[in-house]
Amino acid sequence: MKTCSKTTAQVITRAYPSCALLRRHPEPNLSKLRDLESFCSKHGLQLNASSSSELNQSLERIRHELKDDSVFFDVLMNYATKPMQLATYFCSGDVIDNGKD
């Protein structure tokens, strides 16, 4: 997912090099992410948060496991938002290209 978003941002920036509005998500809060993993483990659920794609796959698997307990899954999803940090928005013209992709 990160690659797709990055590629999309690169295409938009090439089309609008000085005025594209882009969004960047900082890495999740690791302490809160570990708390989420502990919460899942305590409830017999396996969560892999080693990368954003692994986290998404784990949450999807857990959703299927909890298909008969939507209330608990909603609680879990609320808990899963805690480690996430707010996105920052910036204009492509404000970023210096250092040649890295």
C-alpha positions in Angstrom: 0.0 0.0 0.0 2.8 2.4 0.8 4.4 1.9 -2.6 1.1 2.6 -4.4 0.6 5.8 -2.4 4.2 6.9 -3.0 3.8 6.2 -6.7 0.6 8.1 -6.8 2.2 11.1 -5.0 5.1 11.0 -7.5 2.8 11.1 -10.5 0.8 14.0 -9.0 4.0 15.8 -8.2 5.3 15.4 -11.7 2.0 16.8 -13.1 1.8 19.7 -10.6 5.4 20.2 -9.4 4.8 23.4 -7.6 1.2 23.2 -6.3 0.1 19.6 -5.6 -1.3 19.1 -2.1 0.1 15.8 -0.7 -0.3 13.9 2.5 2.3 12.1 4.6 1.6 9.7 7.5 4.3 9.5 10.2 5.2 6.1 11.5 2.8 4.7 14.2 3.6 5.2 17.8 5.6 2.1 18.6 4.7 1.9 22.3 1.0 2.1 21.4 1.4 -0.4 18.6 3.0 -2.9 21.1 0.0 -2.2 23.5 -2.3 -3.2 20.6 -0.3 -6.4 20.0 -0.5 -7.2 23.7 -4.3 -6.6 23.7 -4.8 -8.9 20.8 -2.6 -11.6 22.3 -4.5 -11.4 25.6 -7.7 -12.1 23.6 -6.1 -15.0 21.7 -5.7 -13.0 18.4 -2.4 -12.9 16.5 -1.5 -9.5 15.2 1.6 -8.9 13.0 2.5 -5.2 13.0 6.0 -5.5 11.5 4.8 -3.5 8.5 1.7 -1.6 7.4 0.8 -4.4 4.9 1.3 -7.1 7.6 -0.9 -5.0 10.0 -3.6 -4.7 7.3 -3.5 -8.4 6.6 -3.7 -9.2 10.3 -6.6 -7.0 10.9 -8.4 -8.5 7.9 -7.8 -12.0 9.2 -9.0 -11.0 12.6 -12.1 -9.4 11.1 -12.9 -12.8 9.6 -12.2 -14.5 12.9 -14.5 -12.1 14.7 -17.3 -12.2 12.1 -19.8 -13.3 14.8 -18.6 -10.6 17.3 -18.8 -7.3 15.5 -18.9 -5.3 18.7 -15.6 -6.7 19.9 -14.1 -6.1 16.4 -15.3 -2.5 16.5 -13.6 -2.1 19.9 -10.4 -3.6 18.4 -10.5 -1.3 15.4 -10.9 1.7 17.7 -7.9 0.5 19.7 -6.0 0.0 16.4 -6.3 3.7 15.6 -4.5 4.8 18.8 -1.0 4.1 17.5 -1.6 6.1 14.3 -0.4 9.6 14.1 -2.1 12.5 12.3 -1.2 13.0 8.7 0.7 16.1 7.7 -0.3 18.0 4.5 2.2 19.8 2.4 2.6 21.4 -1.0 4.9 19.7 -3.5 6.5 23.1 -4.2 7.6 23.3 -0.6 9.7 20.1 -0.7 13.3 20.0 -1.9 13.9 17.0 -4.2 16.9 15.2 -2.9 16.8 12.6 -5.7 15.6 9.8 -3.5 12.4 7.9 -4.4 
